[in-house]
Amino acid sequence: MKLYIPTVGDSLMLTADWEFDLYNEDRNQSLMEFVKDPREMARHWGNPKIDMGAAPCVIPSGSVLKVDRIYIRKGQGEFDSITFMWVGNSLPAKIVHETNWRGEAVLRRVSKKPVRFWVKLPCANKIECNPVP
């Protein structure tokens, strides 16, 4: 076994399908939308009506993930995580119907959005990959 610790900006090509726990929270919204996760998005912490737990998710072999953030702190192991961008995938721009503060119906344009998500460190350690030069 060879140790490789990526830095922010490194890209990794998956050499096998990667199954991990996808947590229902705002920072995973783009991946949840991209993979069509059926759960209602948990936008408010502590709302007992929304399942904020994890569900299995798979990213196929051959996909390229770019390291966007690494969070590891001594004594804070439960928060150790890595954030990735799924290279070559994005959510398209769209028009959404909303209600403004006056209760009026309005249309808002949402720009194209990259697929960005985080995983807990133990899940990231299951990745089988090669660095992309």
SULLIN-V381289 format. One record per residue. N is the residue number from 1. RES is the residue in one letter. SS is DSSP state (h for helix, s for strand, l for the rest). PSI is psi in whole degrees, -180 to 180 (* if undefined). Layout:
BEGIN
((N/RES/SS/PSI) (N/RES/SS/PSI))
END
This chain:
BEGIN
((1/M/l/138) (2/K/l/132) (3/L/l/131) (4/Y/l/117) (5/I/l/112) (6/P/l/158) (7/T/l/167) (8/V/l/129) (9/G/l/-18) (10/D/l/146) (11/S/s/144) (12/L/s/131) (13/M/s/124) (14/L/s/131) (15/T/l/-2) (16/A/l/155) (17/D/l/141) (18/W/s/115) (19/E/s/133) (20/F/s/172) (21/D/s/119) (22/L/s/112) (23/Y/s/138) (24/N/l/94) (25/E/l/164) (26/D/h/-42) (27/R/h/-11) (28/N/h/9) (29/Q/h/-45) (30/S/h/-40) (31/L/h/-41) (32/M/h/-42) (33/E/h/-43) (34/F/h/-41) (35/V/l/4) (36/K/l/46) (37/D/l/126) (38/P/l/-8) (39/R/l/147) (40/E/l/135) (41/M/l/129) (42/A/l/100) (43/R/l/-16) (44/H/l/120) (45/W/l/139) (46/G/l/5) (47/N/l/108) (48/P/l/-13) (49/K/l/-12) (50/I/l/130) (51/D/l/113) (52/M/l/8) (53/G/l/-168) (54/A/s/152) (55/A/s/150) (56/P/s/143) (57/C/s/148) (58/V/s/132) (59/I/s/129) (60/P/l/154) (61/S/l/144) (62/G/l/-17) (63/S/l/150) (64/V/s/127) (65/L/s/133) (66/K/s/128) (67/V/s/122) (68/D/s/-26) (69/R/s/142) (70/I/s/127) (71/Y/s/108) (72/I/l/124) (73/R/l/139) (74/K/l/131) (75/G/l/3) (76/Q/l/38) (77/G/h/-32) (78/E/h/-14) (79/F/h/0) (80/D/l/126) (81/S/s/163) (82/I/s/136) (83/T/s/134) (84/F/s/156) (85/M/s/133) (86/W/s/101) (87/V/s/134) (88/G/s/0) (89/N/s/143) (90/S/s/164) (91/L/s/135) (92/P/l/158) (93/A/l/150) (94/K/s/165) (95/I/s/129) (96/V/s/146) (97/H/s/127) (98/E/s/172) (99/T/s/129) (100/N/l/-177) (101/W/l/-18) (102/R/l/-3) (103/G/l/11) (104/E/l/143) (105/A/s/132) (106/V/s/158) (107/L/s/139) (108/R/s/134) (109/R/s/129) (110/V/s/124) (111/S/l/161) (112/K/l/142) (113/K/s/131) (114/P/s/157) (115/V/s/108) (116/R/s/137) (117/F/s/162) (118/W/s/154) (119/V/s/155) (120/K/s/150) (121/L/h/-43) (122/P/h/-34) (123/C/h/-41) (124/A/h/-34) (125/N/l/-6) (126/K/l/-5) (127/I/l/133) (128/E/l/119) (129/C/s/172) (130/N/s/143) (131/P/s/146) (132/V/s/120) (133/P/l/*))
END
